[in-house]
Each structure stands twice: as structure tokens, then as C-alpha cells.
Amino acid sequence: MKQQKKILSVDDDPLNRDILTEYLTDGGYEVLEADDGDTALKLLHEVDGVEAIVLDRMMPRLNGMEVLKAVKADPRFADIPVIMQSAATARDQILEGTRAGVYYYLSKPYEDQMLLAIVGAALQDAATKKKLRAEVSQHKRVLGLMEQSRFRFRTLEEARNLAFLIANCFPDPEATVYGLNEMLINAVEHGNLGITYPEKTQLILEGRLFEEIECRLALPQNRNKWAYLTFEADDHALRVRIKDQGTGFDWQQYLDISPDRATHPHGRGIATSRLMSFTSVEYLGCGNDVLCTVTLARQGANGQAA
């Protein structure tokens, strides 16, 4: 039998905890309950294998933000995705949470479908980051000597394999691979296959995203539709340019994590890539052409970074 993923639910309201536990249990998760922040942190230290935390913001004594800061400050728990639930949807509160490491929000009241979609997206994102970090180290570091290259790709598998490969050209492959993976997948999903933001939201809620991707890849008009990656390196910077054959999109609104999209099960990949992986992300033209740059530290006369 497949082992259930453990979710820690933290809320001082018994009714809210009961609702969360019912929804999550029906969704196939094992739920640990904490009625305050101190109990939540105690459970994290005592119970192995917690994979996500659904955290109420407004609690007496140790509030949600204080719990979040304690979780992110501990290397053992820093990679656990935190989903903040709150009736307060003020822009400044959401921005405070995202800066502290919250990329997923639930606004009370919510339906079970949205809760499970958000939890599923958070778990998938954490698993992807873990897998990318593990697999990127298996590629030969001789790729760091590469100065120029060009590749084409059309499937999600090809995009991921290319992310592993090119990440090793960068000084910090584990940080870079996440952003590369996001940008390459966007070129397939939103670019060549034309899956819009609302469509992706609905497909995630229905659990049909990957099925739809495979269906669209098989369509005659998409069978020979490629996206392209070019890599260039010099003494000052490393640059990856990714172009797809889509019609582009309104990219400006996705460069930062938006409070307006904080409760959506996706839509933060570009902004997170800018924060985690690259010095800059620059979209060209209509948005089907993106330049991702990592600036290299200048070396002083003594060989130290200037």
C-alpha cells in the first residue's frame, strides 16, 4: 500500500481543524493536528516525514508568521512547503508572507477541491525541487567549460533533461536548475501548446494537466513544433535564451509574486526563478522569447571576487 503523505495542520480553531482534517483525509493524506504554534514546532521535531504545513496566520501566542520564520530558519524543515490560510487577504500581509517563504495561500472560506489542489501543487513543487537538485549532480561538471550551444525540445521530459544538462554550465547548478526547468516547461505548456493561465488552473483542479499536455503534443499541428534553447558564456555572464513558437503572453505581471494570484495553484514559477536562479530575467518582444542571465563576480588582482 502506498504510504500516505503527512500534512501538519496548524489552527487554533477546533472547527477549522476538523474541516481541514476531513478534507485532507478524504484526499488521501495523513493529518497531524496542532492547536497552536508551539505544538506545531514540537510535532515537527518529534515526527518524521512531514511533507507540507497548512498554517493559520492569526493565532494567539505564537502566530503563523512566527511559526513560519522558525520553520524556514531550521535547515531540517526549510524545504517543507508552507500553505498559509487566513481570512485576511490584505496585500501587505500576503507580500510579507511571500517574502518569508510562503508561495501558497488559502483564503477562508475555501472548498475542498481548492484545498487539495493547493496542497497537491505545493507537494509537487517541493518534490520537483528535490529531484532537480539530486539529478543535476549526476551530470558531468565538464559542462562548466562550455561557451556556446543550441538545443531544441518539444516535450516535458526533454525540457527537464535539458535543464539538468545546462544547469551544470552554471557556478551553482542546484540553484539554476529550478529556474531553467520552469522556463523550459513554460515554453512547452504555455508557448507551443497554448495552454492559457485559466485553462491550467482548471486542469490542475480537475487533475488533468498532464493528460491534456500529452493530448496536445499528439495533435498534428503540434508534432513538429519545437522550442529552442541557446547558451552563451563569457567572462562577465552566462546567458540562456529560450524561444518558443507560441503567440506570447502578458509577461510583465508574472515577474513578481502577485498577491492577486497567491491563492492560485500555479503562477509563481517565473517570479521564483528570478529570485532563486538568475540575476535577471528579460522577456523580449511579445513574450515567446526570454533571456535569463547569471552575472559572474569579477576577479580582483589577487584572484578574489571583487
C-alpha positions as CSV (number, residue, x, y, z in Angstrom):
1,M,0.0,0.0,0.0
2,K,1.3,3.5,-0.9
3,Q,2.3,5.4,2.1
4,Q,0.2,8.5,2.9
5,K,1.9,11.9,2.8
6,K,1.9,13.6,6.2
7,I,0.4,17.1,6.4
8,L,0.7,19.2,9.5
9,S,-2.5,21.3,10.1
10,V,-2.0,24.3,12.5
11,D,-5.1,26.2,13.6
12,D,-6.3,27.3,17.0
13,D,-10.0,27.0,15.9
14,P,-11.3,23.4,16.5
15,L,-13.9,23.7,13.8
16,N,-11.4,24.8,11.2
17,R,-9.1,22.0,12.2
18,D,-11.9,19.5,11.9
19,I,-12.8,20.7,8.4
20,L,-9.2,20.7,7.3
21,T,-8.6,17.2,8.6
22,E,-11.8,15.9,6.9
23,Y,-10.9,17.4,3.5
24,L,-7.2,16.2,3.7
25,T,-8.1,12.7,5.0
26,D,-10.7,12.3,2.2
27,G,-7.9,13.5,-0.2
28,G,-5.7,10.6,0.9
29,Y,-3.4,12.4,3.3
30,E,-2.3,11.6,6.9
31,V,-3.1,14.6,9.1
32,L,-1.2,15.8,12.2
33,E,-3.1,18.5,14.1
34,A,-1.7,21.3,16.2
35,D,-3.8,23.9,18.0
36,D,-1.0,26.5,18.4
37,G,2.4,27.4,17.1
38,D,4.4,25.8,19.9
39,T,2.7,22.5,19.5
40,A,3.3,22.7,15.7
41,L,7.0,23.2,16.2
42,K,7.1,20.4,18.8
43,L,5.5,18.0,16.4
44,L,7.9,18.9,13.6
45,H,10.8,17.9,15.9
46,E,9.2,14.7,17.1
47,V,7.5,13.3,14.0
48,D,9.5,12.4,10.9
49,G,8.3,12.8,7.4
50,V,6.0,15.9,7.5
51,E,5.8,17.0,3.8
52,A,3.7,20.1,4.0
53,I,2.3,22.5,6.6
54,V,-1.1,24.2,6.4
55,L,-0.7,27.1,8.7
56,D,-3.2,29.6,10.1
57,R,-1.8,33.1,10.3
58,M,-3.9,34.5,13.1
59,M,-3.2,32.6,16.4
60,P,-2.7,33.6,20.0
61,R,0.8,33.5,21.5
62,L,3.0,32.2,18.6
63,N,1.3,33.4,15.4
64,G,1.6,32.0,11.9
65,M,4.3,34.3,10.8
66,E,6.4,33.5,13.9
67,V,6.0,29.7,13.2
68,L,6.9,30.3,9.5
69,K,10.1,32.1,10.4
70,A,11.1,29.3,12.9
71,V,10.5,26.7,10.2
72,K,12.4,28.5,7.5
73,A,15.3,29.1,9.9
74,D,15.8,25.4,10.6
75,P,17.7,23.6,7.8
76,R,15.9,20.4,8.6
77,F,12.5,22.0,7.8
78,A,13.3,24.9,5.5
79,D,12.3,23.0,2.3
80,I,8.9,21.9,3.7
81,P,6.2,23.9,1.7
82,V,4.1,26.1,3.9
83,I,0.5,27.0,2.9
84,M,-0.8,30.0,4.8
85,Q,-4.5,30.0,5.5
86,S,-6.2,33.2,6.6
87,A,-9.3,35.3,6.3
88,A,-7.1,38.3,6.0
89,T,-6.2,38.8,2.3
90,A,-4.7,42.2,2.6
91,R,-2.0,42.8,0.0
92,D,0.7,43.8,2.6
93,Q,0.1,40.6,4.6
94,I,0.4,38.4,1.6
95,L,3.6,40.2,0.5
96,E,5.0,39.8,4.0
97,G,4.3,36.0,3.8
98,T,5.8,35.5,0.3
99,R,8.9,37.3,1.3
100,A,9.2,35.0,4.3
101,G,8.8,31.9,2.1
102,V,5.1,31.3,1.6
103,Y,4.2,30.7,-2.0
104,Y,0.8,29.2,-1.5
105,Y,-2.2,30.8,0.2
106,L,-5.7,29.6,1.2
107,S,-8.3,32.3,1.7
108,K,-11.1,31.3,4.1
109,P,-13.6,30.0,3.4
110,Y,-12.5,27.6,0.7
111,E,-13.8,24.4,-0.9
112,D,-12.2,21.0,-0.6
113,Q,-11.3,21.0,-4.3
114,M,-9.2,24.2,-4.0
115,L,-7.6,23.0,-0.8
116,L,-6.5,19.7,-2.3
117,A,-5.3,21.5,-5.5
118,I,-3.2,23.9,-3.5
119,V,-1.7,21.1,-1.3
120,G,-1.0,19.0,-4.3
121,A,0.7,21.8,-6.1
122,A,2.9,22.6,-3.1
123,L,3.9,19.0,-2.7
124,Q,4.6,18.6,-6.4
125,D,6.7,21.8,-6.4
126,A,8.7,20.6,-3.4
127,A,9.3,17.2,-5.0
128,T,10.4,18.8,-8.2
129,K,12.9,20.9,-6.5
130,K,14.3,17.9,-4.5
131,K,14.5,15.8,-7.7
132,L,16.2,18.6,-9.7
133,R,18.8,19.1,-7.0
134,A,19.5,15.4,-6.8
135,E,19.7,14.7,-10.5
136,V,21.7,17.7,-11.6
137,S,24.6,16.5,-9.6
138,Q,24.8,13.3,-11.7
139,H,25.8,15.2,-14.9
140,K,29.5,15.8,-15.7
141,R,30.8,19.1,-14.4
142,V,33.0,19.3,-17.6
143,L,29.9,21.2,-19.0
144,G,31.2,24.2,-17.0
145,L,33.7,24.6,-19.8
146,M,31.0,25.1,-22.5
147,E,31.0,28.5,-24.2
148,Q,28.2,28.2,-26.7
149,S,25.5,25.6,-27.6
150,R,22.0,25.3,-29.1
151,F,19.3,22.8,-28.5
152,R,15.7,22.1,-29.5
153,F,13.0,20.4,-27.4
154,R,9.2,19.8,-27.6
155,T,8.2,17.5,-24.6
156,L,8.3,18.0,-20.8
157,E,10.7,15.1,-20.5
158,E,13.1,16.7,-23.0
159,A,12.7,20.1,-21.2
160,R,13.7,18.5,-17.8
161,N,16.6,16.6,-19.2
162,L,17.9,19.8,-20.9
163,A,17.5,21.7,-17.6
164,F,19.7,19.1,-15.9
165,L,22.3,19.4,-18.6
166,I,22.6,23.1,-18.9
167,A,22.4,23.8,-15.2
168,N,25.9,22.2,-14.9
169,C,27.3,25.1,-17.0
170,F,26.5,27.5,-14.2
171,P,28.5,28.0,-11.0
172,D,25.6,27.0,-8.8
173,P,23.8,24.2,-10.7
174,E,21.4,23.4,-7.8
175,A,20.1,26.9,-7.7
176,T,20.0,27.3,-11.5
177,V,18.2,24.1,-12.4
178,Y,14.9,25.1,-10.8
179,G,14.6,28.3,-12.9
180,L,15.7,26.5,-16.1
181,N,13.2,23.8,-15.6
182,E,10.4,26.4,-15.0
183,M,11.3,28.4,-18.1
184,L,11.6,25.4,-20.4
185,I,8.3,23.9,-19.2
186,N,6.6,27.3,-19.8
187,A,7.9,27.2,-23.4
188,V,6.2,23.8,-23.9
189,E,2.9,24.3,-21.9
190,H,2.1,28.0,-22.4
191,G,4.1,28.6,-25.6
192,N,3.9,25.8,-28.1
193,L,0.8,24.1,-26.7
194,G,-1.1,27.3,-26.0
195,I,-2.4,26.3,-22.5
196,T,-3.7,29.6,-21.0
197,Y,-3.5,30.6,-17.4
198,P,-7.2,30.0,-16.7
199,E,-7.0,26.6,-18.6
200,K,-4.1,25.5,-16.5
201,T,-5.9,26.4,-13.3
202,Q,-8.9,24.4,-14.3
203,L,-6.8,21.4,-15.5
204,I,-5.0,21.3,-12.1
205,L,-8.2,21.5,-10.2
206,E,-9.6,18.6,-12.3
207,G,-6.3,16.6,-12.1
208,R,-6.0,16.5,-15.9
209,L,-3.0,18.8,-16.7
210,F,-0.5,16.1,-17.8
211,E,-3.2,14.2,-19.7
212,E,-4.0,17.4,-21.6
213,I,-0.4,18.1,-22.3
214,E,0.1,14.7,-23.9
215,C,-3.1,15.1,-25.9
216,R,-1.9,18.5,-27.3
217,L,1.6,17.2,-28.1
218,A,-0.1,14.5,-30.2
219,L,-2.1,16.9,-32.3
220,P,-0.9,17.2,-35.9
221,Q,-0.3,21.0,-35.7
222,N,2.0,20.4,-32.7
223,R,4.0,17.4,-33.7
224,N,6.7,19.4,-35.4
225,K,6.5,22.4,-33.1
226,W,9.8,23.0,-31.3
227,A,11.2,25.3,-28.7
228,Y,14.8,26.3,-28.7
229,L,17.5,27.0,-26.1
230,T,20.8,28.7,-26.8
231,F,23.6,29.1,-24.2
232,E,26.4,31.5,-24.3
233,A,29.2,32.2,-21.8
234,D,31.8,34.9,-21.5
235,D,34.0,36.3,-18.7
236,H,31.1,38.5,-17.4
237,A,28.0,36.4,-17.5
238,L,26.2,33.2,-18.5
239,R,23.1,33.6,-20.7
240,V,20.3,31.2,-21.7
241,R,17.8,32.3,-24.3
242,I,14.6,30.3,-24.7
243,K,12.3,30.8,-27.7
244,D,9.0,29.0,-28.4
245,Q,6.6,29.2,-31.3
246,G,3.6,30.5,-29.3
247,T,1.9,33.8,-29.6
248,G,3.4,35.2,-26.4
249,F,1.7,36.4,-23.2
250,D,1.5,39.4,-20.9
251,W,4.7,38.6,-19.1
252,Q,5.1,41.8,-17.0
253,Q,2.5,40.7,-14.4
254,Y,4.4,37.4,-13.7
255,L,7.8,38.8,-12.9
256,D,6.9,39.2,-9.3
257,I,4.8,37.0,-7.0
258,S,1.4,38.8,-7.0
259,P,-0.9,38.8,-4.0
260,D,-3.8,38.6,-6.6
261,R,-2.6,35.1,-7.6
262,A,-1.4,34.0,-4.2
263,T,-4.3,31.6,-3.7
264,H,-3.9,30.0,-7.2
265,P,-2.4,26.5,-7.5
266,H,0.2,27.8,-10.0
267,G,1.6,31.1,-11.5
268,R,4.7,31.7,-9.4
269,G,7.3,29.9,-11.4
270,I,8.8,32.9,-13.3
271,A,8.9,35.1,-10.2
272,T,10.5,32.3,-8.1
273,S,13.1,31.7,-10.9
274,R,14.1,35.4,-10.8
275,L,14.6,35.1,-7.0
276,M,16.3,31.7,-6.9
277,S,18.1,31.1,-10.1
278,F,19.1,34.1,-12.2
279,T,20.5,37.6,-11.8
280,S,17.9,38.8,-14.4
281,V,15.0,37.5,-16.5
282,E,14.2,39.6,-19.5
283,Y,11.3,38.9,-21.9
284,L,11.8,40.1,-25.5
285,G,9.0,41.1,-27.9
286,C,5.6,39.5,-27.2
287,G,6.9,37.1,-24.5
288,N,7.8,34.0,-26.5
289,D,11.5,34.8,-26.2
290,V,13.2,35.1,-22.8
291,L,16.8,35.8,-21.8
292,C,18.0,34.5,-18.4
293,T,21.3,35.8,-17.2
294,V,23.6,35.0,-14.3
295,T,26.3,37.7,-13.8
296,L,29.7,36.4,-12.7
297,A,31.6,38.0,-9.9
298,R,34.6,40.0,-11.2
299,Q,38.0,38.7,-10.0
300,G,40.5,41.1,-8.5
301,A,44.2,41.2,-9.0
302,N,44.6,38.7,-6.1
303,G,42.2,36.3,-7.6
304,Q,39.4,37.1,-5.1
305,A,35.9,38.1,-6.2
306,A,35.7,41.9,-6.5
